[in-house]
Amino acid sequence: MRAAAGAVELLPVSAAGTASRTVRDRLEILTALTHAPTFDPAFHADIIRLPRDHAVFGWGCRVPECQRSAQPHGTLCLSHQSQWREARRKGTSYPAFVRSAEPLQLHCQLDRKSCLICPDLPALTQRGLCYVHAKRWKWHVEGRRKHGKEPDFERWLATGEPIPSFGPCQAPACPHPAQDPLRLCRPHLAGYRREGRPGGAEPERGWTQTRQRPVVVSYRDEGVFRRWVKGLSPVRRLDGQISLLGLRPLVKAEIQWAMFQHTQVPMEGAVWPISNIQQLADHCRRQAVSSLADLDFVGLPHRPALVARLSMKYLQVVYFTREETKEAGFLQTQHFGISWGPGAGCLDLTNVTQRWLRDLLWDFIAHRLITDPPRSRMTIDGFRRGCSELSAFLEAQAPAGGHNPTALTGQHMLDFVADQRHRSQHGLPPLGLLPKGSRYTRPRTSSKGAMGRIFNTTRRVLRAAMDNGQTERIGLARDFIITLPTSSRAHRRRRPFPDDVARAVADEANLKVFESFDSDDRGLRDIWEGLVITGRRCSEVLTVRLECIGRLGGLPMFWHDQTKVGNYDEAIRISERLYTRIQQRQAKTTARFFELNGRQPTEQERLQIALFPRRTANRELVKAVSYTWFNRAFHDWLETLDIAHCVPTRPGIPWRPTC
């Protein structure tokens, strides 16, 4: 399986058509899970049909009574989306637009009803007739009017005789009935004609006028026609229907389980349009894979590939026990009852190439998750990075790549310490690769601070293993561990902004430029003014909830969590200016929630929604924008002002904007 960097691969299954205990075991597990009472039966079928207002996979346009389908990764149909862009330019709010927009009818019928005469054939016209009877009605009308008589539809309908079914469409995995002797449904028949009728398949002339069965079909080249049919995919209609026909049992069960599991994590909120899921199913069918673990991502579009990768992360929790993850080289936090989201819960440890060191790291992290789990995975990433750096050094400098712990001595650790100090003094790049999925995305060169963190985190892992006797069991020398020093380098306090910088970042014209970096209107300027006026830490302002302001004794107050020092729901007094800006931001965030969910948030939801919600994978708007997003925009803005380097974290200055 060719997966993207950062994804932990599932163990591959055997080639298609061969016996595999892995396939049987995994299929048995998923079968048991999908037949549990809590599993949604809507995901059991080979053809999954979802209602247009489904809480997670909803596909209908948000305009009331509009019968059309919403665009993928959108909430409005194509016509209403165009109207909304124009209304937004005029200053109309989203709820007001949805209330005033005119509902639209379908150009064609999505849910095909049966013909009024032939119960086994789909109706293709407004009168409810199949293709054959529609033609016959047309000829009847022309004949009656030719003789100066008006046709009577009800009388003609009573004389009609049903036509036998042509069976299902012969395109692979197509769930729709065929409409003519070529055994193709209407969309595939239209595609056949558009492509110039490959193979020259033609039913006999006059077949619509007679009741002869079977109808003879002639071919110019039947082999070409059959190959064309074999390469067809199900018609991707945005009507809540997903076809899993033709998939192997295990991969079908995996997609069904992943879809159900995705409905159980509303806080993650990654949007899965049904068209993307159908694309993934079609790709699995073309490759004839037995499992998502065997999927080749070459040729798979970006968004269906994201669905596949997140599905595999859901399956990791099912397929691997806690002990098996250690053998496979990763750690799943959900096995310890901790969830930082599906993307953050899988900790890849394969960058630590020495098995003994990786096992020590795994045991250390597992003990930390059991006894004292951190609030975020950043702490764990520090231990991963430190051991990754030591592993890379041993691989390059130690005997046998450091894979034999009994051959390591204190001298090898001294060499590692000297190498790290040399890199930090000269600004050289780190020796080891960053762990896959690590939150440390910035450091491209070594620094004294990074060196100190590497020493401290690696020493903690090794000392913990020495204290519980693990190092003695594997034969790792004590000198190798105690030689690694600790770092007591004090953190430098950030200086207040100089007067010229303070005036520049408070100038109204410059603030307008800052707003231009917020193309999606997530509240970039509101965050900055909140930081300056309140003097709080950056994370404390970024993560505030929607209901973060109020009045006490008529005075405006700002409610926030001081998580670093353990003070929650603290209030400080703010200016009327900031109070008004936050009120305006509350209205924008509420409108965004209405746009995503088609309703106003409840009182309980308002306590959970972020005031500054991030854009992606945030269905419920509970995830706030990241510090990385704000910091990058802040520094890009400073570059346009041509002033000194500044950090936007808790300015800590008595100055307040005068604008």
Secondary structure per residue as TSV (DSSP state, phi and psi in degrees):
chain	resnum	aa	ss	phi	psi
A	1	M	-	360.0	127.4
A	2	R	-	-94.3	98.1
A	3	A	-	-103.5	162.0
A	4	A	-	-75.0	158.9
A	5	A	T	-61.1	138.5
A	6	G	T	100.1	-11.2
A	7	A	-	-99.7	130.0
A	8	V	-	-82.4	123.2
A	9	E	-	-80.8	144.8
A	10	L	-	-71.6	156.7
A	11	L	-	-65.1	129.3
A	12	P	-	-68.5	152.7
A	13	V	-	-97.2	175.0
A	14	S	-	-75.0	170.1
A	15	A	-	-62.5	153.7
A	16	A	T	-60.4	140.5
A	17	G	T	89.9	-3.1
A	18	T	S	-112.1	156.4
A	19	A	-	-70.0	138.4
A	20	S	-	-148.9	120.2
A	21	R	H	-66.9	-31.4
A	22	T	H	-60.0	-45.8
A	23	V	H	-62.1	-46.0
A	24	R	H	-64.3	-46.0
A	25	D	H	-62.4	-46.2
A	26	R	H	-66.6	-39.3
A	27	L	H	-66.2	-37.9
A	28	E	H	-64.4	-40.4
A	29	I	H	-63.0	-48.7
A	30	L	H	-68.1	-35.4
A	31	T	H	-62.4	-42.9
A	32	A	H	-63.8	-41.0
A	33	L	H	-68.9	-41.4
A	34	T	H	-75.8	-11.8
A	35	H	T	-103.2	10.9
A	36	A	S	-72.7	153.9
A	37	P	T	-60.8	-26.7
A	38	T	T	-82.6	-9.7
A	39	F	S	-76.9	134.2
A	40	D	-	-69.3	118.4
A	41	P	G	-64.4	-15.0
A	42	A	G	-62.9	-23.0
A	43	F	G	-95.9	7.6
A	44	H	S	-78.8	-32.7
A	45	A	S	-75.3	158.9
A	46	D	S	-69.6	-28.9
A	47	I	E	-115.0	104.5
A	48	I	E	-85.3	123.3
A	49	R	E	-115.4	123.7
A	50	L	-	-116.6	142.0
A	51	P	-	-67.5	154.4
A	52	R	T	-66.0	-22.7
A	53	D	T	-107.2	27.7
A	54	H	-	-58.0	139.8
A	55	A	T	-61.6	-30.7
A	56	V	T	-113.3	-43.1
A	57	F	T	-107.2	28.5
A	58	G	-	-60.2	140.7
A	59	W	-	-128.2	-1.8
A	60	G	B	-84.0	154.7
A	61	C	-	-64.4	142.1
A	62	R	S	-73.4	-17.7
A	63	V	S	-67.5	126.8
A	64	P	T	-55.7	134.1
A	65	E	T	68.1	6.6
A	66	C	-	-75.9	128.0
A	67	Q	-	-90.5	-2.5
A	68	R	S	-87.5	165.4
A	69	S	B	-89.8	145.7
A	70	A	-	-72.9	154.2
A	71	Q	-	-70.4	149.6
A	72	P	T	-56.2	135.8
A	73	H	T	61.9	27.4
A	74	G	S	-138.7	177.4
A	75	T	S	-120.6	-2.6
A	76	L	S	-125.1	155.2
A	77	C	-	-70.9	172.7
A	78	L	H	-60.5	-43.6
A	79	S	H	-68.0	-45.6
A	80	H	H	-70.1	-29.6
A	81	Q	H	-63.7	-40.9
A	82	S	H	-65.5	-41.0
A	83	Q	H	-66.1	-37.0
A	84	W	H	-66.5	-38.1
A	85	R	H	-61.4	-40.5
A	86	E	H	-68.8	-41.3
A	87	A	H	-66.7	-35.3
A	88	R	H	-66.3	-37.3
A	89	R	H	-63.0	-27.1
A	90	K	T	-88.0	-0.2
A	91	G	T	93.6	9.3
A	92	T	-	-76.3	137.6
A	93	S	-	-77.9	158.8
A	94	Y	H	-64.5	-46.7
A	95	P	H	-58.7	-39.5
A	96	A	H	-65.7	-38.4
A	97	F	H	-65.4	-43.9
A	98	V	H	-63.1	-37.7
A	99	R	H	-68.5	-33.9
A	100	S	H	-94.5	-15.3
A	101	A	S	-68.8	143.9
A	102	E	-	-82.2	129.3
A	103	P	-	-66.6	149.2
A	104	L	-	-115.0	150.1
A	105	Q	-	-94.1	164.2
A	106	L	-	-76.1	145.1
A	107	H	S	-73.0	-32.4
A	108	C	S	-140.8	158.8
A	109	Q	-	-79.5	125.5
A	110	L	S	-83.0	-46.0
A	111	D	S	-91.2	94.9
A	112	R	-	-64.8	126.7
A	113	K	-	-94.3	164.0
A	114	S	B	-75.2	152.8
A	115	C	-	-60.8	145.7
A	116	L	S	-65.6	-20.7
A	117	I	S	-105.7	-41.0
A	118	C	-	-107.6	103.8
A	119	P	T	-66.3	-17.8
A	120	D	T	-97.1	2.3
A	121	L	S	-120.2	145.1
A	122	P	B	-76.5	145.9
A	123	A	-	-80.1	132.8
A	124	L	-	-116.6	-2.6
A	125	T	S	-124.3	167.9
A	126	Q	T	-64.4	-27.0
A	127	R	T	-78.6	-6.1
A	128	G	-	82.3	37.3
A	129	L	-	-114.9	149.5
A	130	C	-	-75.9	178.1
A	131	Y	H	-59.6	-45.4
A	132	V	H	-66.5	-48.8
A	133	H	H	-72.1	-26.5
A	134	A	H	-64.0	-40.9
A	135	K	H	-65.3	-43.5
A	136	R	H	-65.5	-37.1
A	137	W	H	-64.8	-39.4
A	138	K	H	-61.7	-43.8
A	139	W	H	-66.4	-36.1
A	140	H	H	-63.7	-42.9
A	141	V	H	-63.7	-45.5
A	142	E	H	-63.0	-39.9
A	143	G	H	-67.2	-40.9
A	144	R	H	-66.8	-43.0
A	145	R	H	-71.4	-25.7
A	146	K	H	-64.3	-29.6
A	147	H	T	-101.2	14.7
A	148	G	T	75.2	25.4
A	149	K	-	-118.5	147.9
A	150	E	-	-89.5	135.7
A	151	P	-	-74.4	146.2
A	152	D	-	-113.0	106.0
A	153	F	H	-63.7	-44.5
A	154	E	H	-63.7	-39.8
A	155	R	H	-68.6	-41.3
A	156	W	H	-65.3	-37.4
A	157	L	H	-61.8	-36.7
A	158	A	H	-67.7	-22.6
A	159	T	T	-93.6	-3.9
A	160	G	-	-71.3	147.7
A	161	E	-	-114.0	135.2
A	162	P	-	-66.8	147.0
A	163	I	-	-99.8	134.3
A	164	P	-	-61.2	152.7
A	165	S	-	-66.7	148.4
A	166	F	-	-88.8	0.7
A	167	G	-	86.2	-176.7
A	168	P	B	-73.3	159.2
A	169	C	-	-60.7	136.4
A	170	Q	-	-83.9	-0.5
A	171	A	S	-66.0	137.0
A	172	P	T	-56.2	131.0
A	173	A	T	67.6	10.2
A	174	C	-	-82.9	123.8
A	175	P	-	-89.0	-1.0
A	176	H	S	-90.6	151.5
A	177	P	B	-74.4	151.7
A	178	A	-	-75.1	153.8
A	179	Q	-	-116.6	-4.5
A	180	D	S	-152.0	175.9
A	181	P	T	-62.0	-17.2
A	182	L	T	-72.0	-6.8
A	183	R	-	59.3	48.5
A	184	L	-	-125.9	142.5
A	185	C	-	-73.3	173.5
A	186	R	H	-61.5	-46.8
A	187	P	H	-63.3	-40.9
A	188	H	H	-70.8	-32.9
A	189	L	H	-66.4	-39.5
A	190	A	H	-64.1	-39.6
A	191	G	H	-65.6	-35.5
A	192	Y	H	-62.5	-41.5
A	193	R	H	-70.3	-38.5
A	194	R	H	-63.0	-34.2
A	195	E	T	-87.9	12.9
A	196	G	T	83.6	21.9
A	197	R	-	53.8	66.9
A	198	P	T	-57.7	132.6
A	199	G	T	84.3	-10.7
A	200	G	-	61.9	42.7
A	201	A	-	-74.3	129.3
A	202	E	E	-141.7	128.6
A	203	P	E	-74.4	159.6
A	204	E	-	-62.4	150.6
A	205	R	T	-65.2	144.5
A	206	G	T	75.6	12.8
A	207	W	T	-66.1	-24.0
A	208	T	T	-76.1	-16.6
A	209	Q	T	-94.7	-19.9
A	210	T	S	-110.0	170.3
A	211	R	-	-110.6	22.0
A	212	Q	-	-66.3	132.3
A	213	R	S	-136.9	138.3
A	214	P	S	-79.1	155.5
A	215	V	-	-78.7	132.9
A	216	V	-	-77.5	130.8
A	217	V	E	-114.2	128.5
A	218	S	E	-105.3	153.0
A	219	Y	-	-131.4	141.9
A	220	R	S	-77.2	-38.7
A	221	D	-	-151.9	97.6
A	222	E	H	-64.6	-33.5
A	223	G	H	-61.4	-41.7
A	224	V	H	-62.9	-41.8
A	225	F	H	-63.6	-44.3
A	226	R	H	-65.0	-39.1
A	227	R	H	-66.3	-36.8
A	228	W	H	-64.7	-43.4
A	229	V	H	-64.3	-40.2
A	230	K	H	-63.2	-29.8
A	231	G	T	-86.3	3.1
A	232	L	-	-76.3	150.8
A	233	S	-	-111.7	158.7
A	234	P	-	-58.9	149.0
A	235	V	-	-67.1	123.6
A	236	R	-	-85.4	94.4
A	237	R	-	-105.4	135.7
A	238	L	T	-83.3	63.5
A	239	D	T	-128.5	26.5
A	240	G	T	74.4	21.5
A	241	Q	E	-117.9	127.9
A	242	I	E	-125.6	123.8
A	243	S	E	-98.5	121.8
A	244	L	-	-108.2	15.0
A	245	L	T	-63.3	142.6
A	246	G	T	85.4	-3.5
A	247	L	-	-84.4	152.1
A	248	R	-	-68.1	152.3
A	249	P	H	-55.8	-42.1
A	250	L	H	-69.7	-47.0
A	251	V	H	-67.0	-32.0
A	252	K	H	-65.2	-44.7
A	253	A	H	-64.3	-34.4
A	254	E	H	-65.1	-43.1
A	255	I	H	-66.6	-41.4
A	256	Q	H	-62.2	-44.2
A	257	W	H	-66.0	-41.6
A	258	A	H	-64.4	-39.3
A	259	M	H	-63.8	-44.4
A	260	F	H	-63.9	-44.0
A	261	Q	H	-62.6	-33.0
A	262	H	H	-66.4	-25.9
A	263	T	H	-76.1	-13.5
A	264	Q	T	-93.2	-1.6
A	265	V	-	-123.9	66.1
A	266	P	T	-62.5	-24.4
A	267	M	T	-69.5	-27.1
A	268	E	T	-72.7	-53.4
A	269	G	-	72.6	14.6
A	270	A	-	-65.4	127.7
A	271	V	-	-78.3	129.5
A	272	W	-	-116.3	90.2
A	273	P	-	-60.7	144.4
A	274	I	H	-63.4	-26.4
A	275	S	H	-66.3	-34.8
A	276	N	H	-68.8	-38.8
A	277	I	H	-65.8	-39.4
A	278	Q	H	-65.5	-38.0
A	279	Q	H	-61.8	-40.9
A	280	L	H	-63.7	-44.6
A	281	A	H	-61.8	-41.0
A	282	D	H	-63.7	-39.9
A	283	H	H	-65.2	-41.0
A	284	C	H	-65.0	-36.7
A	285	R	H	-68.8	-41.7
A	286	R	H	-64.6	-37.6
A	287	Q	H	-84.1	-8.8
A	288	A	T	53.6	43.0
A	289	V	-	-80.4	152.1
A	290	S	S	-87.2	-24.7
A	291	S	S	-151.3	158.2
A	292	L	G	-61.8	-22.2
A	293	A	G	-65.7	-24.2
A	294	D	G	-95.8	3.5
A	295	L	-	-70.2	133.8
A	296	D	-	-95.1	119.9
A	297	F	-	-79.1	-6.4
A	298	V	T	-64.3	126.0
A	299	G	T	90.1	-8.5
A	300	L	-	-88.5	124.3
A	301	P	-	-57.9	164.6
A	302	H	H	-61.2	-49.8
A	303	R	H	-69.8	-43.5
A	304	P	H	-60.6	-31.9
A	305	A	H	-65.4	-37.1
A	306	L	H	-63.4	-39.6
A	307	V	H	-61.2	-43.1
A	308	A	H	-63.5	-42.9
A	309	R	H	-68.7	-40.1
A	310	L	H	-69.4	-33.9
A	311	S	H	-61.8	-41.0
A	312	M	H	-67.0	-31.2
A	313	K	H	-69.7	-36.0
A	314	Y	H	-62.4	-38.9
A	315	L	H	-74.5	-25.3
A	316	Q	H	-57.8	-40.0
A	317	V	H	-64.9	-30.9
A	318	V	H	-83.4	-42.0
A	319	Y	H	-79.8	-28.4
A	320	F	-	-113.6	132.2
A	321	T	-	-80.5	173.9
A	322	R	H	-60.5	-41.5
A	323	E	H	-70.9	-34.4
A	324	E	H	-68.5	-30.5
A	325	T	H	-65.0	-33.3
A	326	K	H	-64.5	-41.5
A	327	E	H	-66.9	-36.0
A	328	A	H	-80.5	-13.8
A	329	G	T	94.2	25.0
A	330	F	E	-147.3	174.3
A	331	L	E	-136.2	131.3
A	332	Q	E	-106.1	114.3
A	333	T	G	-66.7	-24.0
A	334	Q	G	-66.5	-21.9
A	335	H	G	-66.7	-15.3
A	336	F	G	-109.6	12.0
A	337	G	T	75.2	20.4
A	338	I	-	-119.3	132.6
A	339	S	-	-133.9	116.4
A	340	W	S	-102.5	22.6
A	341	G	-	99.9	153.0
A	342	P	T	-56.3	-34.9
A	343	G	T	-74.9	-28.6
A	344	A	T	-97.8	-6.9
A	345	G	S	-83.5	-15.2
A	346	C	E	-100.5	117.4
A	347	L	E	-106.4	108.6
A	348	D	E	-82.9	127.7
A	349	L	-	-114.8	12.3
A	350	T	T	-71.2	-13.3
A	351	N	T	-66.2	-23.1
A	352	V	-	-86.5	100.5
A	353	T	-	-79.5	-26.7
A	354	Q	S	-76.7	122.8
A	355	R	H	-62.2	-38.9
A	356	W	H	-64.5	-40.4
A	357	L	H	-70.5	-38.5
A	358	R	H	-64.1	-38.5
A	359	D	H	-66.7	-39.2
A	360	L	H	-63.1	-41.1
A	361	L	H	-65.9	-43.4
A	362	W	H	-60.1	-46.4
A	363	D	H	-64.2	-38.1
A	364	F	H	-65.7	-47.1
A	365	I	H	-64.7	-42.2
A	366	A	H	-60.3	-42.5
A	367	H	H	-64.6	-38.1
A	368	R	H	-66.9	-40.0
A	369	L	H	-67.8	-29.4
A	370	I	H	-79.2	-44.3
A	371	T	H	-92.3	-39.1
A	372	D	S	-148.9	70.8
A	373	P	-	-65.0	134.0
A	374	P	-	-74.4	163.7
A	375	R	S	-71.6	-27.3
A	376	S	S	-141.3	173.0
A	377	R	T	-84.3	-1.1
A	378	M	H	-61.1	-38.0
A	379	T	H	-62.1	-44.3
A	380	I	H	-65.1	-37.1
A	381	D	H	-60.7	-32.0
A	382	G	H	-62.5	-42.7
A	383	F	H	-66.9	-38.9
A	384	R	H	-63.4	-41.7
A	385	R	H	-69.0	-41.7
A	386	G	H	-61.3	-46.0
A	387	C	H	-69.7	-30.8
A	388	S	H	-65.1	-38.4
A	389	E	H	-68.0	-43.2
A	390	L	H	-64.4	-40.2
A	391	S	H	-62.4	-43.0
A	392	A	H	-64.9	-38.3
A	393	F	H	-65.8	-45.6
A	394	L	H	-63.7	-37.6
A	395	E	H	-61.5	-33.5
A	396	A	H	-90.7	-30.8
A	397	Q	H	-117.4	-26.6
A	398	A	S	-84.1	157.9
A	399	P	G	-60.1	135.6
A	400	A	G	56.3	29.5
A	401	G	G	68.6	16.2
A	402	G	G	75.8	12.2
A	403	H	-	-78.6	-15.4
A	404	N	-	-105.8	103.0
A	405	P	G	-64.8	-23.7
A	406	T	G	-70.9	-16.7
A	407	A	G	-89.8	-3.1
A	408	L	-	-91.6	140.7
A	409	T	-	-129.5	177.2
A	410	G	H	-61.9	-28.5
A	411	Q	H	-63.7	-36.4
A	412	H	H	-65.0	-37.5
A	413	M	H	-70.5	-35.8
A	414	L	H	-60.9	-40.9
A	415	D	H	-62.8	-39.4
A	416	F	H	-63.9	-44.2
A	417	V	H	-62.2	-44.3
A	418	A	H	-63.0	-39.8
A	419	D	H	-63.9	-42.7
A	420	Q	H	-65.7	-40.4
A	421	R	H	-66.7	-38.2
A	422	H	H	-62.9	-42.2
A	423	R	H	-66.9	-40.1
A	424	S	H	-69.8	-34.9
A	425	Q	H	-70.0	-31.9
A	426	H	H	-108.7	6.0
A	427	G	T	65.1	35.0
A	428	L	-	-81.1	158.0
A	429	P	-	-69.1	154.4
A	430	P	-	-60.5	150.6
A	431	L	S	-75.6	-41.9
A	432	G	S	-88.7	158.4
A	433	L	-	-78.6	149.0
A	434	L	-	-69.0	145.0
A	435	P	-	-58.4	143.9
A	436	K	T	-61.0	133.9
A	437	G	T	75.5	10.6
A	438	S	-	-69.3	147.2
A	439	R	S	-75.6	-13.0
A	440	Y	-	-81.4	94.2
A	441	T	-	-108.5	-11.8
A	442	R	-	-90.8	-44.9
A	443	P	-	-62.1	112.8
A	444	R	-	-105.4	-17.1
A	445	T	S	-131.0	155.3
A	446	S	-	-77.7	153.1
A	447	S	-	-143.8	168.8
A	448	K	H	-65.0	-37.2
A	449	G	H	-64.5	-44.4
A	450	A	H	-64.6	-39.6
A	451	M	H	-61.2	-43.6
A	452	G	H	-62.5	-40.3
A	453	R	H	-66.7	-37.0
A	454	I	H	-64.9	-44.3
A	455	F	H	-61.8	-47.0
A	456	N	H	-67.2	-45.6
A	457	T	H	-69.3	-41.8
A	458	T	H	-66.2	-40.2
A	459	R	H	-63.4	-38.4
A	460	R	H	-64.0	-40.1
A	461	V	H	-64.5	-46.4
A	462	L	H	-70.7	-39.7
A	463	R	H	-66.4	-37.5
A	464	A	H	-63.7	-39.3
A	465	A	H	-67.8	-35.5
A	466	M	H	-69.4	-39.3
A	467	D	H	-66.5	-34.6
A	468	N	T	-94.4	7.3
A	469	G	T	86.7	5.8
A	470	Q	H	-68.5	-41.4
A	471	T	H	-65.4	-33.1
A	472	E	H	-67.3	-37.2
A	473	R	H	-67.4	-33.6
A	474	I	H	-92.7	-4.4
A	475	G	T	83.1	24.0
A	476	L	-	-82.8	127.3
A	477	A	-	-65.0	143.1
A	478	R	H	-65.5	-35.4
A	479	D	H	-60.4	-32.3
A	480	F	H	-63.0	-32.5
A	481	I	H	-85.9	-49.0
A	482	I	H	-74.1	-15.0
A	483	T	T	-70.9	-25.7
A	484	L	S	-70.6	119.3
A	485	P	-	-80.9	165.9
A	486	T	-	-96.4	160.6
A	487	S	-	-115.5	125.1
A	488	S	-	-113.5	24.8
A	489	R	-	-64.2	122.0
A	490	A	-	-74.4	146.4
A	491	H	-	-77.5	133.8
A	492	R	-	-75.3	138.2
A	493	R	-	-76.2	139.8
A	494	R	-	-76.1	138.2
A	495	R	-	-79.6	150.3
A	496	P	-	-64.4	158.8
A	497	F	-	-67.4	133.5
A	498	P	-	-62.8	164.1
A	499	D	H	-60.1	-40.5
A	500	D	H	-67.0	-36.8
A	501	V	H	-68.7	-42.1
A	502	A	H	-60.3	-42.6
A	503	R	H	-66.8	-37.1
A	504	A	H	-67.2	-42.8
A	505	V	H	-81.1	-2.6
A	506	A	H	-108.5	-6.2
A	507	D	-	-66.6	133.6
A	508	E	H	-61.8	-39.4
A	509	A	H	-64.3	-40.0
A	510	N	H	-68.0	-36.7
A	511	L	H	-66.0	-33.0
A	512	K	H	-63.5	-39.2
A	513	V	H	-64.3	-39.9
A	514	F	H	-60.0	-39.7
A	515	E	H	-61.6	-30.3
A	516	S	H	-66.8	-19.5
A	517	F	T	-77.1	-9.7
A	518	D	-	-102.8	73.7
A	519	S	T	-65.4	-27.5
A	520	D	T	-99.9	8.3
A	521	D	-	53.4	59.2
A	522	R	-	-93.8	-1.7
A	523	G	-	102.0	32.4
A	524	L	H	-59.1	-49.0
A	525	R	H	-69.4	-36.8
A	526	D	H	-61.3	-39.1
A	527	I	H	-63.7	-44.9
A	528	W	H	-64.7	-44.6
A	529	E	H	-66.5	-34.5
A	530	G	H	-64.7	-39.0
A	531	L	H	-62.5	-46.3
A	532	V	H	-69.4	-43.6
A	533	I	H	-74.0	-39.4
A	534	T	H	-87.6	-27.0
A	535	G	-	71.9	16.5
A	536	R	-	-83.3	168.2
A	537	R	-	-64.2	154.3
A	538	C	H	-60.9	-44.9
A	539	S	H	-64.0	-29.7
A	540	E	H	-70.3	-28.4
A	541	V	H	-86.2	-39.7
A	542	L	H	-61.8	-35.2
A	543	T	T	-100.3	12.2
A	544	V	-	-65.1	152.8
A	545	R	B	-88.2	171.9
A	546	L	S	-60.4	-43.7
A	547	E	S	-89.4	74.3
A	548	C	-	-113.8	3.9
A	549	I	E	-130.3	157.4
A	550	G	E	-172.3	179.0
A	551	R	E	-122.5	134.2
A	552	L	E	-122.6	117.8
A	553	G	T	61.4	28.8
A	554	G	T	83.2	-3.2
A	555	L	E	-96.1	137.2
A	556	P	E	-71.9	132.3
A	557	M	E	-126.7	150.1
A	558	F	E	-118.2	119.9
A	559	W	E	-102.0	131.2
A	560	H	E	-154.4	170.0
A	561	D	E	-107.2	127.4
A	562	Q	E	-98.0	75.1
A	563	T	G	-66.6	-29.7
A	564	K	G	-66.4	-30.1
A	565	V	G	-110.5	6.1
A	566	G	T	79.4	19.1
A	567	N	E	-102.8	118.8
A	568	Y	E	-113.2	147.8
A	569	D	E	56.9	47.3
A	570	E	E	-88.8	149.8
A	571	A	E	-123.4	139.3
A	572	I	E	-131.9	154.9
A	573	R	E	-79.5	140.0
A	574	I	-	-128.0	171.4
A	575	S	-	-80.7	160.5
A	576	E	H	-63.1	-32.5
A	577	R	H	-60.7	-50.0
A	578	L	H	-67.7	-37.0
A	579	Y	H	-58.9	-42.3
A	580	T	H	-68.1	-41.1
A	581	R	H	-62.9	-40.4
A	582	I	H	-67.3	-36.9
A	583	Q	H	-60.8	-42.7
A	584	Q	H	-63.9	-39.1
A	585	R	H	-67.1	-36.5
A	586	Q	H	-59.6	-41.8
A	587	A	H	-64.1	-39.5
A	588	K	H	-67.6	-41.4
A	589	T	H	-67.7	-39.1
A	590	T	H	-63.3	-40.4
A	591	A	H	-64.5	-36.6
A	592	R	H	-66.6	-38.7
A	593	F	H	-63.1	-42.3
A	594	F	H	-61.6	-39.1
A	595	E	H	-64.3	-36.7
A	596	L	H	-82.2	-34.1
A	597	N	H	-115.1	-7.3
A	598	G	S	73.3	16.2
A	599	R	S	-157.1	165.8
A	600	Q	-	-79.8	147.6
A	601	P	-	-68.7	147.8
A	602	T	-	-77.0	170.9
A	603	E	H	-61.5	-39.0
A	604	Q	H	-67.9	-39.0
A	605	E	H	-67.0	-32.7
A	606	R	H	-64.3	-25.6
A	607	L	H	-77.0	-18.4
A	608	Q	H	-102.1	-27.0
A	609	I	S	-67.7	138.2
A	610	A	B	-76.2	139.6
A	611	L	S	-65.6	-36.3
A	612	F	S	-116.9	79.6
A	613	P	B	-74.9	144.9
A	614	R	-	-75.0	165.2
A	615	R	S	-83.4	-43.8
A	616	T	S	-100.0	152.1
A	617	A	S	47.4	53.2
A	618	N	-	-146.8	58.3
A	619	R	T	-56.9	-42.9
A	620	E	T	-93.4	1.3
A	621	L	S	60.4	30.1
A	622	V	-	-90.6	-14.4
A	623	K	S	-93.6	129.4
A	624	A	B	-87.0	163.7
A	625	V	-	-61.9	155.1
A	626	S	-	-89.5	158.7
A	627	Y	H	-64.7	-35.9
A	628	T	H	-60.1	-44.0
A	629	W	H	-61.2	-46.2
A	630	F	H	-69.1	-42.9
A	631	N	H	-64.4	-39.5
A	632	R	H	-64.7	-44.1
A	633	A	H	-65.3	-37.5
A	634	F	H	-63.2	-45.3
A	635	H	H	-72.0	-34.1
A	636	D	H	-62.7	-35.7
A	637	W	H	-68.4	-42.9
A	638	L	H	-61.3	-33.9
A	639	E	H	-63.9	-31.6
A	640	T	H	-73.2	-21.7
A	641	L	H	-90.7	-13.1
A	642	D	T	57.9	53.0
A	643	I	-	-124.1	175.8
A	644	A	-	-67.1	163.4
A	645	H	-	-63.9	131.1
A	646	C	-	-137.1	152.1
A	647	V	-	-109.9	128.2
A	648	P	-	-85.9	32.6
A	649	T	S	-107.7	109.8
A	650	R	-	47.7	76.6
A	651	P	-	-50.9	-38.4
A	652	G	-	64.1	41.9
A	653	I	-	-126.4	150.8
A	654	P	S	-76.0	-13.3
A	655	W	-	-67.9	143.0
A	656	R	-	-128.1	148.8
A	657	P	-	-60.0	142.3
A	658	T	-	-97.5	-10.7
A	659	C	-	-78.9	360.0
